[in-house]
Amino acid sequence: MASPPFSSKSMDKFIIFKLKDVTTAGASVSDDGTGIEIISLPIKSISHMTASTGRVNIFYKDVSLYDESNLTTGESIQKSVVTLSCDEGAEFELIERISNFAGLKEGSKAIVFDAQVDGDILAVVRTHPVNRVTGKTSVVTDSSFTAVTSNTINDINFGHVDHKPILDLDARDVTFGGALNTLSAWTNGGTGGADYNWASTTIVGGGTGITKSAGTVESNLSTDIGFPFFLQTTYITLANQLSVAGEYTMYMVYSNGSGATESRAPIIYGNDKADLGGGGIGLPIDTSLSGDVEKNIINEIGILYADRYGHPAMAKALIPLDEVTPCVIVVRRDDDDNISMYNANGDLLAFIPRDVVDRVDGLALNDGDTSGDLKIKHIGSAQQDGSYSFRGRLARFGVIETDIGPTEAQRLAKDLYELYSIN
């Protein structure tokens, strides 16, 4: 009598899935298939396989980060699943190949699928339960199981009290006034409270200030919200400077220019011009250009920290910055000073490995330093500069004083996109 496909004979066999090359930004779990880079799973854990046009889904039981979970009514932990792409019409052969490998008594102990050779691979290993009615992720709160609203700020559930932002500027908290409907107040929704409220608006070289602007179909920003529209010559100043040493998470939702995004990262924050470094994201600026085209470089992103000389820590975007609009960027700096950035899909947008250089009198003299404090005093300009500042609509900007990790950073990016985009 033949052995069943997934019997004890195959308990020591594995399937290795290589989704992408390994980086320090790789994740061990993923609710949506982003973040995992290589995973090896035992044949014995396969519960079943299904096929649709051009793909095969392999469902696994008992593959989870946790041994058990406490679920509320209406929640379930979905099975882990790996989705393999294949040629249309080859779905049966792929399932047969895996099934035959599982039943073999002799031969290789592992079968390997490499995305660079075999096509796209998506691996989902759940860390959060889903609501069975909506199909959306249900975010567990802290260990005391307090109400979900306790960790929610401006409609974003940050999941844990330690992950709540100290700074959270939401476009819906802006007060506009006067004949030109200009920004006159912006309340910080984060745990830092009034310490980081709007204090003043600066207009460099004249202009109308920061006005209220509706979302647009082109930028995919919600048309139901009035967003502060920054001119290149305008920026705001917070009541106090925010300074974060070591690890952190920063997030922003924006649309560059008058409509879409121009594929450029926003030069969206900074400290005083007199301070070394100046801060900011979206650097470097190509100073070899002149006139209206002298801007930060398309699809290149960088961060310059306080008290650092030279060029910022930089990286080419792995995917276009405006692949999804409105643009969302979530930035993580871990405790080893590696920097990871994610877009609205939760995809890895850019990765900057640790680069900490020698210092003289506490000042870094080389380019690309990933250490140094994150200092934020102004929004809309890196160094109180009216030439290379952010121009466009800003929906949300915030800072968390810890690294929330890749899985939560990806979820945050997707939740921000859902909140402000045209649905």
N, C-alpha and C positions, 0 to 999 in steps of 0.2 A: 504494500500500500504506500502510495507516494506521500511524502511529507507535505503538510500545508505550507503555503508560501512564507509565512512568518512564524516559524516554529522555533523550538529551542535550538535547533540546528544552526539557526542564523543569529543567535543571541550575541555572538561576538563579532558580528559584521557591522560595518559602519558605512554611511554615505557622507562624504566630505563635500561641502558646498563652498566654493570660493566666489564671493560676490564682487570683491574688489581687493586691491592691495591693502595691506595692514597699515594703519596709522594709529597714533595715540588717541585719536578721536573715536575709535571703534567702540561699539556698545555690545553688551552681552544679552540685552533684551531689546525688544522693539515691538511697539503696539501697531505699527503701520508699515513695517518692512524697511525702514530707513535706519542706518546706523550699524547694523551687523555686517561684518566684513568677511569673516570665515567662521563656519560652524560645522561641527561634525556630530552627526546624530545616529543612534543605533537603529539597525533594521528592526529589532524587536519592538521598538516603540511606534512603528507605523500602524495606524488604525485602519486607514483606507486611503485610496487614491481616486481622484476624479479628473475628468478632462473637459476642456472647452477648446474652442478653435485656437490652435497655436500655443496651447499651454497645458501643463499637467500640474495638479495640486496634490501634494503629499501631506497628509494630515498625521500629526503625531500626538500620542497620549503621553502623559507623565513627563513632559518636557517643559519645565518652568523654573524660574529663579527661586520659587518658594515651595516648601513642602506642603503648606496648606494655606487657605485663605478664608477670611471671614467675610461673607457676602451678605448684602442686604437683599430684601425682597425685590425681585425683578432683575437681579444681576446674575451674570454667569461669566466664568472664565472660558474663553473660546480656546479650542485646541490650537496648538502651534501648527503652522503650515509653511511649507516651502513651495513656491511656485516656480516651475521651470518653463522656459519658453522652448518651442520647437517649431519645425516647419508644419504648416497646415497639412493635415492628413497623416502626420507621423505620431500623433498622440498615442494611439494604441501600441505602436512599437516601443515607445518610450516607457509606458507602463509595463509592458511585457519584459523589457530589458531589466527593469528594477526588480520585478517579481521573480524572474529567473535567477538573478544574482542572489536574491534572498534565499532561494531554495538550494543553492549549490552547496554540496558538502566539501568540495575541494576548491582550490583556487584562491584568488585574492581575497583578503579580509576587508577590503575597502573599495568602494567605487567613488570616483571623483567627478564632480561637475564644476567646471571653471567657466565663469561668465564670459571671460575673454575668448573662450573657445566654443562654448556651447550655447551662448546667448544669455539673455537677461535672466537673473535669478532674484527672487524676492523671498526673504526669510522673516517670518513673524513669530516672535516668541513673546507672548503676552506678559506684561507686568501689571496692567490694570484690567479690571473686569469691564464688561460692556453692559449697557442697559439693553435688555432684550426687546424693548418696545422701539426705542429710537435707533438702536444699533451703534450709538456713540459711546466713547470712553467714559466710564464713571471713575472719578478721581477720589481715591480714599483720602481722608483727612489725616490728622495726627493720631498718635497712638491712643489718645483718650477718646477717640471716636466722637469728637465734637461736631456740631453741625457744619455742613459743607460751606455755608456762608461765612464761617469764621475766618477762612483763608482766602476769601474772594474779595478782590479790589477792582472796582470798575468793571464788573462782569467777567473778569478773568480769575479762575480758580488756580491759585498757586500751589495748592496741594498740601502745604505744611507751613506752620507758623515761621519756621526758619527760612522759608523760601519767599516770604512776602517782601516786596521791594521797599527800600527806604525812600526812593524817588519814583514817583509814578505820575507823569503828566499826560492826562487824557484830554483830547480835543474837546470832549463834551463838558469839561470843567472850565473852559475858557469863558470869560466875560468880555463881550464886545460892546463898545459904546461910541457915542459921538456921531456926528453927521456922516463920517466915512466908515463907521462900523469897524473901528480898529480895536485891537487887543488892549484891554485895560486891566485885566486880572487873570491869573491862572493859578488855581489851587492845586497843591500837591496832594494826591490821594494816597501816597505811600506812608510808611510808618514814621518818616522824618517830619511829617506834618508841616507846619508853617515855616519851619527853618529853611525849606526849599521851595517856598512859593515864589511866583513871579514877583520881582521887585521893580523892574523898569524895562523900558524898550529903548534901544538905541537905533537911530537912523544915521547912517554914514553918508554925508554929502547930500542930504535932502531927500525927500520922498514922502510917502503917505503913511508909513508905518506898516504894521502887520495887520492885514485885513481879514475879514471873514470870507471864506470861499467854499462853495458847495463842491461836493465830490462830482466826478465825471465818469462817463462810461469808458472813456479812453484810459483813464488811470485805474478804473475798477474800484475806486473809492466810493463808499456809500453816498448816494445822493440825498440821504435823509439827515446827514450830519454836516454842520458848518465847521470847516477846518481852518485853523490859522494858516494864512498864506505868507510865507517869508519871502521877501525880496532879497536879492543878493546883497543889498545895502542895509539889511535890518537883522537884528538879533535881540534876544532878551537876556536879562541878568537875573539870577536867582538871589534870594535874600541872603544866602550864605553859600560858600563853596563846599561842595561835597567832595570828600577825599576818601578813597578806598585803597588800602594796601593789600597786596596778595591776590587771592582768587576773588572772582566776581562773575556776575552774569549781567549783561546789558541787552536791552531790546529796543527796537524802534520800528514804527510803521510809517511809511512816507511815500510821496510821489514827487520825483524831481521835476523841475521845469513847470511849465504852465499846464501840461497835460499828462504825458506818460512819465518815463523815468530816465531816459537818456543813457541807460546802462552805466551810470556813474554812482558810486557810493556817496552818500551825503556827508559833507563836511559839517557835522551836525552839533558838535559840542566843543568846549575848550575852557581853559582857564585864562587868567589875565595875560595880556601881551607881554608884560614885564617878566612873567615867570618863564623859566627855561622850559623848552619843550612845547608848551602851548596846548597839547592835547589834540583830540579830534579823531574822527574816523573818516575814511574816504580819501585820505592822503595816499600817495604823494601827488603833488601838483606838477604838471609838466611846464616848467618855466621856459622851455625852449620855444614855446608857442607864444603868440602875442594877440592882443586885442580880445575879441569876444570868445575866442577858442582857447584861451589860456585857462584851462580847468584841470580838475583831477582826471586821471587817465581812465579811459573806458575799461570796464571789467577788471580793474585792479583795485585792491583794497588794502588799507594799511592803518595802523594805529601808532600814534606818537604819545608816549607817556611823559609825565612830569619829570623835570630835571634830567632830560635826556637830550643830547646833541645829535646832529646828523640826521640821516633819513629815517623814516618810521620803520617799524616792523611791517613788511609788505608781503603780499601774495597775489598771484593771479587768481581770479575767480574760476572755480572749477566748472561752473555753469554760468550763463549770462545773469547779471544782477537783476535784470528785468524780465527773466523768464516767466515769472509770475507777478502780476500787479494786483493790488498795490504791493510795493516792495516791503518785505519784512526781513530784518536782520536780527538774529539773536547771537550774541557774542559770549563765549565762555573763556575765561582764563582760569586754568586749573592751578593746583598748588605747586606744580612744577613749572609754571609760567609758559605752558603751551596754550595757544589761542586757537579756538575752533569757532566757526561761524556757520549759521544755518539760515536757509531761506524759508519762504512761506510754505513750501511742501515738506519742510523738515529735512531737506537734503543738505548734505555738507556743502556749503558754499565756498569756504576757504579754510585752509589750515596753515598756521604759522608755528613751526616748532620752536621750542625754547631756544633763546639766544640771549644770554646774559654776558655782557662784556666787562672787561676790567674798567675800574674807575680811578679817577684822580680827584681827591678831595670830594668824593661822593658823587661825582658827575661822570656819566657815561660818555666816552669819546668816540665810540664806533657806531656805525649804522645798525639798525634792525633790532635794538634791544627790546625784549618782550617783558622786561620787569619794569619797576617804577610804579609810583602811585597813579591811579586813575583819578584825575581831578576835573571837576565839572563846576564851572561858575556861570558860563554863558551857553545858551542854546541857540544854534543857528550860525555860529562862527567858531573857528578854532582858536584864533588869537585876536579877537576884537577886530577882525579884518573884513572890510566891505568888498574886497576884490575876489576872495576865494571862499565865500561863505555859502551856506545852504540856500537854495532857491526852490520853493515848492510848498506843498501841503504837508503838514506834520500831524499825524493822527495820534501817535502814542510814543512816549519815550520814557524809559525807566531803568533803574539800576537795583540789582539785588546784591547784597554784601556777602555772597557765597557762590560757589560753583554748584549749580543745581544738577549737573551731570548731563550727558548727551540725551538720554531718553526724555527727561523733563524739558530740556531745552527744545527738542523737536516738537513736543506736544505744545509748549508755549507758543512756538512760531505758528503752528497751525491754528491754534485757538485765536491768536491775534488776527490772523488773516480772515478767519470766519467772522469775527466781530465787526471788522471795518470794511470788508469787501461788499460788492453788490451781489446779493444772493438771489 
